[in-house]
Amino acid sequence: MSNTPAADLELGLRLRALRDRAGLSQRALAKRSGVPNSTISLIEAGKVNPSVAALKRILEGVPIGLSEFFAFEPEAERKVFYAAEELTEIGKNGVSLKQVGTTLFGRAMMILKETYEVGADTGRGMIGHEAEEGGIVVAGRLEVTVGDQRKVLGPGDAYYFDSRTPHRFRQVGPERCEVVSACTPPTF
C-alpha cells in the first residue's frame, strides 16, 4: 500500500463508507474484528496506514475480502441541500461536530457546525493532520491554540491555519460556543 497522505485518506474514506453501508459504528466494527476502536478511527481519518494483516482483520468484521474492498467504489454524495437534522454527528464528550453530508468520499472539503458545551475542549493533547482549516465563531467564546499562539475568540472572530501545526480548541466563558468551520482536504 502507498503511504502518501492522499492514499491513506482514500483508504480511510473507503473504509468509513463501507462501514456505514454495513450499518456498523466504529465500536461495533472494532468488537467484531478484534481491532481497537482507536485504530479504526485513525485509519478512517487517514492518519494511519494499516498493514495488510490488520486491514484484513478489520474487513472480516464487515465481512468483505481485500479484493472486494479495493474494488468497492463508494458513491460520492450528490446531495446539495441539508436540513439541520440531516447533519452527521461525529463529535463526543461535550463537543458536537455536525458534518455536512454523510460521507466525505469524493469531497475535497469538510464543513462542520461545531458546538462546545461549557468547559468542553478537544482534549488535553494537541491535534495535527494534513490539511488547512478555518472557522468563524458564531456564539460564545473559544480559546484556540495553534503551535505557540493562543487567542480567545468571540462572535464574528475567525481563525485560519495549516492543520499540520499542533492545535487545540477549548470553550471559555459562561455560555456554549458555536463555530462554523471548514477543513480541506477532509482529514480530520
The 8 nearest C-alpha neighbors of each residue, nearest first, counted from 0:
[[1, 2, 48, 51, 50, 6, 49, 7],
 [2, 0, 3, 6, 7, 48, 4, 5],
 [1, 3, 7, 0, 4, 6, 48, 5],
 [2, 4, 6, 5, 1, 7, 8, 48],
 [3, 5, 7, 6, 8, 2, 45, 129],
 [6, 4, 8, 3, 7, 9, 45, 2],
 [5, 7, 9, 3, 8, 4, 1, 10],
 [8, 6, 45, 4, 10, 5, 9, 48],
 [7, 9, 45, 11, 5, 6, 10, 12],
 [10, 8, 6, 12, 11, 7, 13, 5],
 [11, 9, 13, 7, 8, 12, 6, 14],
 [43, 12, 10, 8, 14, 42, 45, 9],
 [11, 13, 15, 9, 14, 104, 10, 43],
 [12, 14, 10, 16, 11, 15, 9, 17],
 [15, 13, 11, 17, 12, 16, 18, 10],
 [14, 16, 18, 12, 17, 13, 43, 19],
 [17, 15, 19, 13, 18, 14, 20, 12],
 [16, 18, 20, 14, 15, 19, 13, 21],
 [17, 19, 15, 21, 20, 16, 23, 14],
 [18, 20, 22, 16, 21, 17, 23, 15],
 [21, 19, 17, 22, 18, 16, 23, 15],
 [22, 20, 18, 19, 23, 17, 61, 16],
 [23, 21, 19, 20, 18, 24, 17, 61],
 [24, 22, 18, 21, 27, 19, 28, 25],
 [23, 25, 27, 26, 28, 22, 18, 19],
 [24, 26, 28, 27, 36, 29, 23, 39],
 [25, 27, 29, 24, 28, 36, 30, 23],
 [28, 26, 24, 30, 29, 25, 23, 31],
 [27, 29, 31, 25, 30, 26, 60, 32],
 [30, 28, 26, 34, 36, 32, 27, 35],
 [29, 31, 27, 33, 28, 32, 26, 34],
 [32, 30, 60, 28, 29, 33, 27, 61],
 [33, 31, 60, 57, 29, 34, 30, 56],
 [32, 34, 30, 29, 31, 35, 56, 57],
 [33, 35, 29, 32, 36, 57, 38, 30],
 [36, 34, 38, 37, 29, 33, 39, 30],
 [35, 37, 29, 39, 38, 26, 25, 40],
 [36, 38, 40, 35, 39, 41, 34, 25],
 [39, 37, 41, 35, 40, 36, 42, 34],
 [40, 38, 42, 36, 41, 37, 43, 25],
 [39, 41, 37, 43, 38, 42, 44, 36],
 [42, 40, 44, 38, 46, 39, 43, 47],
 [43, 41, 47, 39, 11, 45, 44, 40],
 [11, 42, 44, 40, 45, 41, 12, 15],
 [43, 45, 41, 42, 46, 186, 187, 11],
 [46, 44, 8, 7, 42, 11, 43, 47],
 [47, 45, 41, 44, 42, 48, 7, 128],
 [48, 46, 42, 41, 45, 49, 7, 44],
 [47, 49, 7, 42, 2, 50, 46, 45],
 [50, 48, 53, 54, 47, 51, 42, 52],
 [49, 51, 53, 52, 54, 48, 0, 55],
 [50, 52, 54, 53, 55, 49, 0, 65],
 [51, 53, 55, 50, 54, 56, 49, 57],
 [54, 52, 56, 50, 55, 51, 49, 57],
 [55, 53, 57, 51, 56, 52, 49, 58],
 [54, 56, 52, 58, 53, 57, 51, 59],
 [57, 55, 53, 59, 54, 58, 32, 52],
 [58, 56, 32, 54, 59, 55, 60, 53],
 [57, 59, 55, 60, 61, 63, 56, 62],
 [60, 58, 62, 56, 57, 61, 63, 55],
 [59, 61, 32, 31, 62, 58, 57, 28],
 [62, 60, 58, 59, 63, 21, 18, 28],
 [61, 63, 59, 60, 58, 64, 57, 21],
 [62, 64, 58, 61, 59, 67, 68, 65],
 [65, 63, 67, 66, 68, 58, 62, 59],
 [64, 66, 68, 67, 69, 55, 63, 58],
 [65, 67, 69, 68, 64, 70, 63, 71],
 [68, 66, 70, 64, 65, 69, 71, 63],
 [69, 67, 65, 71, 66, 70, 64, 63],
 [68, 70, 66, 71, 67, 65, 72, 13],
 [69, 71, 67, 68, 66, 72, 65, 73],
 [72, 70, 68, 69, 67, 73, 13, 17],
 [73, 71, 70, 74, 13, 69, 68, 75],
 [74, 72, 71, 16, 75, 13, 104, 17],
 [73, 75, 76, 72, 104, 105, 77, 16],
 [76, 74, 105, 104, 77, 73, 106, 102],
 [75, 77, 78, 74, 102, 100, 101, 104],
 [78, 76, 75, 79, 74, 100, 80, 105],
 [77, 79, 76, 80, 81, 100, 75, 101],
 [78, 80, 77, 81, 76, 100, 99, 82],
 [81, 79, 78, 82, 99, 100, 85, 77],
 [82, 80, 85, 83, 86, 79, 99, 100],
 [81, 83, 85, 84, 80, 86, 99, 100],
 [84, 82, 85, 86, 81, 97, 99, 87],
 [83, 85, 82, 86, 81, 87, 97, 88],
 [86, 84, 82, 83, 81, 87, 100, 99],
 [85, 87, 99, 97, 98, 84, 83, 100],
 [88, 86, 98, 97, 101, 89, 85, 100],
 [89, 87, 97, 96, 90, 98, 86, 95],
 [88, 90, 96, 97, 87, 98, 91, 95],
 [91, 89, 96, 95, 94, 88, 92, 97],
 [92, 90, 94, 93, 95, 89, 96, 88],
 [91, 93, 94, 90, 119, 95, 120, 121],
 [92, 94, 116, 119, 91, 115, 95, 120],
 [95, 93, 115, 91, 90, 92, 114, 119],
 [94, 96, 90, 114, 113, 91, 97, 93],
 [97, 95, 90, 113, 89, 88, 112, 111],
 [98, 96, 88, 112, 87, 111, 86, 95],
 [99, 97, 111, 87, 86, 110, 100, 96],
 [98, 100, 86, 110, 111, 87, 97, 101],
 [101, 99, 102, 98, 86, 87, 103, 76],
 [100, 102, 87, 99, 103, 98, 86, 76],
 [103, 101, 104, 100, 16, 76, 75, 12],
 [102, 104, 106, 105, 12, 185, 101, 109],
 [105, 103, 106, 102, 12, 75, 73, 13],
 [104, 106, 75, 103, 107, 76, 74, 73],
 [107, 105, 103, 104, 108, 75, 185, 109],
 [106, 108, 184, 183, 185, 105, 109, 103],
 [109, 107, 183, 185, 184, 182, 106, 110],
 [108, 110, 185, 182, 181, 183, 111, 103],
 [111, 109, 181, 99, 180, 98, 182, 108],
 [112, 110, 98, 180, 97, 179, 113, 96],
 [111, 113, 179, 97, 96, 178, 180, 98],
 [112, 114, 96, 178, 95, 177, 111, 179],
 [113, 115, 177, 95, 176, 94, 116, 178],
 [116, 114, 94, 176, 175, 119, 170, 93],
 [115, 117, 175, 93, 119, 118, 114, 94],
 [116, 118, 175, 119, 174, 170, 115, 173],
 [117, 119, 170, 116, 171, 120, 169, 115],
 [120, 118, 116, 93, 170, 115, 117, 169],
 [121, 119, 169, 122, 168, 170, 118, 94],
 [120, 122, 168, 167, 169, 123, 119, 94],
 [123, 121, 120, 124, 167, 125, 168, 169],
 [122, 124, 125, 121, 120, 167, 126, 169],
 [125, 123, 122, 126, 167, 121, 166, 165],
 [124, 126, 166, 165, 167, 123, 127, 122],
 [127, 125, 166, 165, 167, 124, 128, 164],
 [126, 128, 165, 163, 162, 164, 166, 125],
 [127, 129, 163, 162, 130, 186, 187, 126],
 [130, 128, 163, 162, 186, 127, 4, 131],
 [131, 129, 162, 183, 184, 128, 161, 186],
 [130, 132, 161, 162, 183, 182, 160, 133],
 [133, 131, 182, 181, 159, 160, 162, 183],
 [132, 134, 159, 158, 180, 181, 160, 182],
 [133, 135, 180, 179, 158, 157, 181, 178],
 [134, 136, 157, 179, 178, 156, 137, 155],
 [135, 137, 178, 154, 155, 156, 138, 177],
 [136, 138, 154, 177, 178, 155, 135, 179],
 [139, 137, 154, 177, 176, 136, 140, 153],
 [140, 138, 176, 175, 174, 153, 154, 177],
 [139, 141, 153, 171, 152, 176, 172, 170],
 [142, 140, 170, 152, 151, 169, 171, 143],
 [141, 143, 151, 169, 150, 168, 170, 152],
 [144, 142, 168, 150, 149, 167, 141, 151],
 [143, 145, 149, 167, 166, 148, 146, 168],
 [146, 144, 166, 148, 165, 147, 149, 164],
 [147, 145, 165, 148, 164, 166, 144, 149],
 [146, 148, 145, 149, 144, 165, 166, 164],
 [149, 147, 145, 146, 144, 150, 143, 166],
 [150, 148, 144, 143, 145, 147, 142, 151],
 [149, 151, 143, 142, 152, 144, 148, 141],
 [150, 152, 142, 141, 143, 140, 153, 149],
 [153, 151, 141, 156, 140, 142, 150, 136],
 [152, 154, 140, 156, 139, 136, 155, 141],
 [155, 153, 137, 136, 138, 156, 139, 152],
 [154, 156, 136, 137, 135, 153, 157, 138],
 [157, 155, 152, 153, 154, 136, 135, 158],
 [156, 158, 135, 134, 136, 155, 159, 152],
 [157, 159, 133, 134, 135, 160, 156, 132],
 [158, 160, 133, 132, 134, 157, 161, 131],
 [161, 159, 132, 131, 162, 133, 158, 145],
 [160, 162, 131, 163, 164, 130, 132, 159],
 [163, 161, 131, 130, 164, 128, 127, 160],
 [164, 162, 127, 128, 129, 161, 165, 130],
 [163, 165, 162, 146, 127, 161, 166, 145],
 [166, 164, 127, 126, 125, 146, 145, 163],
 [167, 165, 145, 125, 126, 144, 146, 164],
 [166, 168, 144, 125, 143, 121, 126, 145],
 [167, 169, 143, 121, 120, 142, 144, 141],
 [170, 168, 120, 142, 141, 119, 171, 121],
 [169, 171, 141, 118, 119, 115, 120, 142],
 [172, 170, 140, 141, 169, 118, 142, 117],
 [171, 173, 174, 140, 170, 139, 117, 175],
 [172, 174, 117, 171, 175, 139, 140, 118],
 [175, 173, 139, 172, 117, 176, 116, 140],
 [176, 174, 116, 117, 115, 139, 177, 114],
 [175, 177, 139, 115, 138, 140, 114, 170],
 [178, 176, 114, 138, 137, 113, 136, 115],
 [179, 177, 136, 113, 137, 135, 112, 180],
 [178, 180, 112, 134, 135, 111, 113, 136],
 [181, 179, 134, 111, 133, 110, 178, 135],
 [180, 182, 110, 109, 132, 133, 111, 134],
 [183, 181, 132, 109, 185, 108, 131, 184],
 [184, 182, 108, 185, 130, 131, 107, 109],
 [183, 185, 107, 108, 130, 186, 182, 109],
 [186, 184, 183, 109, 108, 182, 187, 107],
 [187, 185, 44, 184, 45, 129, 130, 128],
 [186, 44, 185, 128, 182, 130, 45, 109]]
